[in-house]
Amino acid sequence: MKRIDAYLFFEENCREAMTFYHECFGGELFMQSVGDTPAASHMPPHMSNFIMHASIKNDNVILMASDNCMGQPIVKGKDVSLAISCNSVEELNDLFARLCAGGKVISQPKLEFWGDTFGSLVDKYGFNWMLFHNANQ
């Protein structure tokens, strides 16, 4: 495992929040809107400016975030996921199986359009996890 990072979920103000955090932490800011992805064709038109994925990276911080694109209300305290960057797909699948024991699968691990193998779950204690592996890193 490379690292564990925080992933924040926002109600339509991800762009504003990540701009603020960028001013606080510095580093490199990346933001991709729903309208700039293949997912746009599966989403209502009003969501095209929502942030699908954002990140801030510097020597000490990796903070990732998105707007709530799933349609479920965000409950404060449940709006943070722990994101694990895995060294291989095999490691991802092994950790995923271990973490979801007694929990709930949100998204089975699979290769996604952005290039990562990705899966998400809620563990038996109610914590959100996102596991990913990027073969190009």
Contact map, one row per residue, 1 for C-alpha under 8 A:
11100000000000000000000000000000000000000000000000000000000000000000000000000000000111100010000000000000000000000000000000000000000000000
11110000000000000000000000000000000000000000000000000000000000000000000000000000000111100000000000000000000000000000000000000000000000000
11111000000000000000000000000000000000000000000000000000000000000000000000000000000111000000000000000000000000000000000000000000000000000
01111100000000000000000000000000000000000000000000000000000000000000000000000000011110000000000000000000000000000000000000000000000000000
00111110000000000000000000000000000000000000000000000000000001110000000000000000011100000000000000000000000000000000000000000000000000000
00011111000000000000000000000000000000000000000000000000000001110000000000000001111000000000000000000000000000000000000000000000000000000
00001111100000000000000000000000000000000000000000000000000000111100000000000001111000000000000000000000000000000000000000000000000000000
00000111110000000000000000000000000000000000000000000000000000111100000000000011100000000000000000000000000000000000000000000000000000000
00000011111001000000000000000000000000000000000000000000000000001111000001000011000000000000000000000000000000000000000000000000000000000
00000001111111000000000000000000000000000000000000000000000000001111000001000010000000000000000000000000000000000000000000000000000000000
00000000111111000000000000000000000000000000000000000000000000000011000001000000000000000000000000000000000000000000000000000000000000000
00000000011111100000000000000000000000000000000001100000000000000011000000000000000000000000000000000000000000000000000000000000000000000
00000000011111111000000000000000000000000000000000000000000000000010000000000000000000000000000000000000000000000000000000000000000000000
00000000111111111100000000000000000000000000000001100000000000001110000000000000000000000000000000000000000000000000000000000000000000000
00000000000111111110000000000010000000000000000000100000000000000000000000000000000000000000000000000000000000000000000000000000000000000
00000000000011111111000000000000000000000000000000000000000000000000000000000000000000000000000000000000000000000000000000000000000000000
00000000000011111111100000000000000000000000000000000000000000000000000000000000000000000000000000000000000000000000000000000000000000000
00000000000001111111110000001000000000000000000000000111000000001000000000000000000000000000000000000000000000000000000000000000000000000
00000000000000111111111000001000000000000000000000000000000000000000000000000000000000000000000000000000000000000000000000000000000000000
00000000000000011111111100000000000000000000000000000000000000000000000000000000000000000000000000000000000000000000000000000000000000000
00000000000000001111111111000000000000000000000000000000000000000000000000000000000000000000000000000000000000000000000000000000000000000
00000000000000000111111111111000000000000000000000000001000000000000000000000000000000000000000000000000000000000000000000000000000000000
00000000000000000011111111000000000000000000000000000000000000000000000000000000000000000000000000000000000000000000000000000000000000000
00000000000000000001111111000000000000000000000000000000000000000000000000000000000000000000000000000000000000000000000000000000000000000
00000000000000000000111111100000000000000000000000000000010010000000000000000000000000000000000000000000000000000000000000000000000000000
00000000000000000000111111110000000000000000000000000001010000000000000000000000000000000000000000000000000000000000000000000000000000000
00000000000000000000010011111000000000000000000000000001111000000000000000000000000000000000000000000000000000000000000000000000000000000
00000000000000000000010001111100000000000000000000000011110000000000000000000000000000000000000000000000000000000000000000000000000000000
00000000000000000110010000111110000000000000000000000111100000000000000000000000000000000000000000000000000000000000000000000000000000000
00000000000000000000000000011111000000000000000000000111000000000000000000000000000000000000000000000000000000000000000000000000000000000
00000000000000100000000000001111100000000000000000111110000000000000000000000000000000000000000000000000000000000000000000000000000000000
00000000000000000000000000000111110110000000000000111100000000000000000000000000000000000000000000000000000000000000000000000000000000000
00000000000000000000000000000011111110000000000111111000000000000000000000000000000000000000000000000000000000000000000000000000000000000
00000000000000000000000000000001111110110000001111110000000000000000000000000000000000000000000000000000000000000000000000000000000000000
00000000000000000000000000000000111111110000001111000000000000000000000000000000000000000000000000000000000000000000000000000000000000000
00000000000000000000000000000001111111010000000100000000000000000000000000000000000000000000000000000000000000000000000000000000000000000
00000000000000000000000000000001111111110000000000000000000000000000000000000000000000000000000000000000000000000000000000000000000000000
00000000000000000000000000000000001111111000000000000000000000000000000000000000000000000000000000000000000000001000000000000000000000000
00000000000000000000000000000000011011111110000000000000000000000000000000000000000000000000000000000000000000000000000000000000000000000
00000000000000000000000000000000011111111111101100000000000000000000000000000000000000000000000000000000000000000000000000000000000000000
00000000000000000000000000000000000001111111000000000000000000000000000000000000000000000000000000000000000000000000000000000000000000000
00000000000000000000000000000000000000111111000000000000000000000000000000000000000000000000000000000000000000000000000000000000000000000
00000000000000000000000000000000000000111111101100000000000000000000000000000000000000000000000000000000000000000000000000000000000000000
00000000000000000000000000000000000000011111111100000000000000000000000000000000000000000000000000000000000000000000000000000000000000000
00000000000000000000000000000000000000010011111100000000000000000000000000000000000000000000000000000000000000000000000000000000000000000
00000000000000000000000000000000000000000001111110000000000000000000000000000000000000000000000000000000000000000000000000000000000000000
00000000000000000000000000000000011000010011111111000000000000000000100000000000000000000000000000000000000000000000000000000000000000000
00000000000000000000000000000000111100010011111111000000000000000000000000000000000000000000000000000000000000000000000000000000000000000
00000000000000000000000000000000111000000000011111100000000000000000000000000000000000000000000000000000000000000000000000000000000000000
00000000000101000000000000000000111000000000001111110000000000000110100000000000000000000000000000000000000000000000000000000000000000000
00000000000101100000000000000011110000000000000011111100000000000110000000000000000000000000000000000000000000000000000000000000000000000
00000000000000000000000000000011110000000000000001111100000000000110100000000000000000000000000000000000000000000000000000000000000000000
00000000000000000000000000000011100000000000000000111110000000011110000000000000000000000000000000000000000000000000000000000000000000000
00000000000000000100000000001111000000000000000000111111000000011100000000000000000000000000000000000000000000000000000000000000000000000
00000000000000000100000000011110000000000000000000001111100001111000000000000000000000000000000000000000000000000000000000000000000000000
00000000000000000100010001111100000000000000000000000111110011110000000000000000000000000000000000000000000000000000000000000000000000000
00000000000000000000000000111000000000000000000000000011111111100000000000000000000000000000000000000000000000000000000000000000000000000
00000000000000000000000011110000000000000000000000000001111111000000000000000000000000000000000000000000000000000000000000000000000000000
00000000000000000000000000100000000000000000000000000000111110000000000000000000000000000000000000000000000000000000000000000000000000000
00000000000000000000000000000000000000000000000000000000111111000000000000000000000000000000000000000000000000000000000000000000000000000
00000000000000000000000010000000000000000000000000000001111111100000000000000000000000000000000000000000000000000000000000000000000000000
00001100000000000000000000000000000000000000000000000011110111110000000000000000000000000000000000000000000000000000000000000000000000000
00001111000000000000000000000000000000000000000000000011100011111000000000000000000000000000000000000000000000000000000000000000000000000
00001111000000000000000000000000000000000000000000001111000001111100000000000000000000000000000000000000000000000000000000000000000000000
00000011110001000100000000000000000000000000000000001110000000111110000000000000000000000000000000000000000000000000000000000000000000000
00000011110001000000000000000000000000000000000001111100000000011111100000000000000000000000000000000000000000000000000000000000000000000
00000000111111000000000000000000000000000000000001111000000000001111100000000000000000000000000000000000000000000000000000000000000000000
00000000111100000000000000000000000000000000000000000000000000000111111101000000000000000000000000000000000000000000000000000000000000000
00000000000000000000000000000000000000000000001001010000000000000111111000000000000000000000000000000000000000000000000000000000000000000
00000000000000000000000000000000000000000000000000000000000000000001111100000000000000000000000000000000000000000000000000000000000000000
00000000000000000000000000000000000000000000000000000000000000000001111110000000000000000000000000000000000000000000000000000000000000000
00000000000000000000000000000000000000000000000000000000000000000001011111000000000000000000000000000000000000000000000000000000000000000
00000000000000000000000000000000000000000000000000000000000000000000001111100000000000000000000000000000000000000000000000000000000000000
00000000111000000000000000000000000000000000000000000000000000000001000111110110000000000000000000000000000000000000000000000000000000000
00000000000000000000000000000000000000000000000000000000000000000000000011111110000000000000000000000000000000000000000000000000000000000
00000000000000000000000000000000000000000000000000000000000000000000000001111110000000000000000000000000000000000000000000000000000000000
00000000000000000000000000000000000000000000000000000000000000000000000000111111000000000000000000000000000000000000000000000000000000000
00000000000000000000000000000000000000000000000000000000000000000000000001111111100000000000000000000000000000000000000000000011000000000
00000001110000000000000000000000000000000000000000000000000000000000000001111111100000000000000000000000000000000000000000000000000000000
00000111100000000000000000000000000000000000000000000000000000000000000000001111110000000000000000000000000000000000000000000001000000000
00000111000000000000000000000000000000000000000000000000000000000000000000000111111000000000000000000000000000000000000000000011110000000
00011110000000000000000000000000000000000000000000000000000000000000000000000001111100000000000000000000000000000000000000000001110000000
00011110000000000000000000000000000000000000000000000000000000000000000000000000111110000000000000000000000000000000000000000000111100000
11111000000000000000000000000000000000000000000000000000000000000000000000000000011111000000000000000000000000000000000000000000111100000
11110000000000000000000000000000000000000000000000000000000000000000000000000000001111100000000000000000000000000000000000000000001110000
11100000000000000000000000000000000000000000000000000000000000000000000000000000000111111011000000000000000000000000000000000000001110000
11000000000000000000000000000000000000000000000000000000000000000000000000000000000011111011000000000000000000000000000000000000000010000
00000000000000000000000000000000000000000000000000000000000000000000000000000000000001111111000000000000000000000000000000000000000010100
00000000000000000000000000000000000000000000000000000000000000000000000000000000000001111111100000000000000000000000100000000000000010000
00000000000000000000000000000000000000000000000000000000000000000000000000000000000000011111110000000000000000000000000000000000000000000
10000000000000000000000000000000000000000000000000000000000000000000000000000000000001111111111000000000000000000000000000000000000000000
00000000000000000000000000000000000000000000000000000000000000000000000000000000000001111111111100000000000010000000000000000000001110000
00000000000000000000000000000000000000000000000000000000000000000000000000000000000000001111111110000000000010000000000000000000000000000
00000000000000000000000000000000000000000000000000000000000000000000000000000000000000000111111111000000000000000000000000000000000000000
00000000000000000000000000000000000000000000000000000000000000000000000000000000000000000011111111100000000000000000000000000000000000000
00000000000000000000000000000000000000000000000000000000000000000000000000000000000000000001111111110000000010000000001010000000001000000
00000000000000000000000000000000000000000000000000000000000000000000000000000000000000000000111111111000000000000000000000000000000000000
00000000000000000000000000000000000000000000000000000000000000000000000000000000000000000000011111111000000000000000000000000000000000000
00000000000000000000000000000000000000000000000000000000000000000000000000000000000000000000001111111010000000000000000010100000000000000
00000000000000000000000000000000000000000000000000000000000000000000000000000000000000000000000111111111100000000000000011110000000000000
00000000000000000000000000000000000000000000000000000000000000000000000000000000000000000000000011111110000000000000000000110000000000000
00000000000000000000000000000000000000000000000000000000000000000000000000000000000000000000000000011111000000000000000000110000000000000
00000000000000000000000000000000000000000000000000000000000000000000000000000000000000000000000000111111100000000000000011111100000000000
00000000000000000000000000000000000000000000000000000000000000000000000000000000000000000000000000010111110000000000000011110000000000000
00000000000000000000000000000000000000000000000000000000000000000000000000000000000000000000000000010011111100000000000111000000000000000
00000000000000000000000000000000000000000000000000000000000000000000000000000000000000000000000000000001111100000000001111000000000000000
00000000000000000000000000000000000000000000000000000000000000000000000000000000000000000000000000000000111110000000011110000000000000000
00000000000000000000000000000000000000000000000000000000000000000000000000000000000000000000000000000000111111000000011100000000000000000
00000000000000000000000000000000000000000000000000000000000000000000000000000000000000000001100100000000001111100000111100000000000000000
00000000000000000000000000000000000000000000000000000000000000000000000000000000000000000000000000000000000111110000111000000000000000000
00000000000000000000000000000000000000000000000000000000000000000000000000000000000000000000000000000000000011111011110000000000000000000
00000000000000000000000000000000000000000000000000000000000000000000000000000000000000000000000000000000000001111111110000000000000000000
00000000000000000000000000000000000001000000000000000000000000000000000000000000000000000000000000000000000000111111000000000000000000000
00000000000000000000000000000000000000000000000000000000000000000000000000000000000000000000000000000000000000011111000000000000000000000
00000000000000000000000000000000000000000000000000000000000000000000000000000000000000000000000000000000000000111111100000000000000001100
00000000000000000000000000000000000000000000000000000000000000000000000000000000000000000000000000000000000000111111110000000000000111100
00000000000000000000000000000000000000000000000000000000000000000000000000000000000000001000000000000000000011110011111000000000000111000
00000000000000000000000000000000000000000000000000000000000000000000000000000000000000000000000000000000001111110001111100000000011110000
00000000000000000000000000000000000000000000000000000000000000000000000000000000000000000000000100000000011111000000111110000000011100000
00000000000000000000000000000000000000000000000000000000000000000000000000000000000000000000000000000000111110000000011111000001111000000
00000000000000000000000000000000000000000000000000000000000000000000000000000000000000000000000100110011111000000000001111100001110000000
00000000000000000000000000000000000000000000000000000000000000000000000000000000000000000000000000010011110000000000000111111111100000000
00000000000000000000000000000000000000000000000000000000000000000000000000000000000000000000000000111111000000000000000011111111100000000
00000000000000000000000000000000000000000000000000000000000000000000000000000000000000000000000000011111000000000000000001111110000000000
00000000000000000000000000000000000000000000000000000000000000000000000000000000000000000000000000000010000000000000000001111110000000000
00000000000000000000000000000000000000000000000000000000000000000000000000000000000000000000000000000010000000000000000001111111000000000
00000000000000000000000000000000000000000000000000000000000000000000000000000100100000000000000000000000000000000000000001111111100000000
00000000000000000000000000000000000000000000000000000000000000000000000000000101110000000000000000000000000000000000000111100111110000000
00000000000000000000000000000000000000000000000000000000000000000000000000000000111100000000000000000000000000000000000111100011111000000
00000000000000000000000000000000000000000000000000000000000000000000000000000000111100000000000000000000000000000000011110000001111100000
00000000000000000000000000000000000000000000000000000000000000000000000000000000001111000001000100000000000000000000011100000000111110000
00000000000000000000000000000000000000000000000000000000000000000000000000000000001111000001000000000000000000000001111000000000011111000
00000000000000000000000000000000000000000000000000000000000000000000000000000000000011111001000000000000000000000001110000000000001111100
00000000000000000000000000000000000000000000000000000000000000000000000000000000000000000000000000000000000000000011100000000000000111111
00000000000000000000000000000000000000000000000000000000000000000000000000000000000000010000000000000000000000000011000000000000000011111
00000000000000000000000000000000000000000000000000000000000000000000000000000000000000000000000000000000000000000000000000000000000001111
00000000000000000000000000000000000000000000000000000000000000000000000000000000000000000000000000000000000000000000000000000000000001111
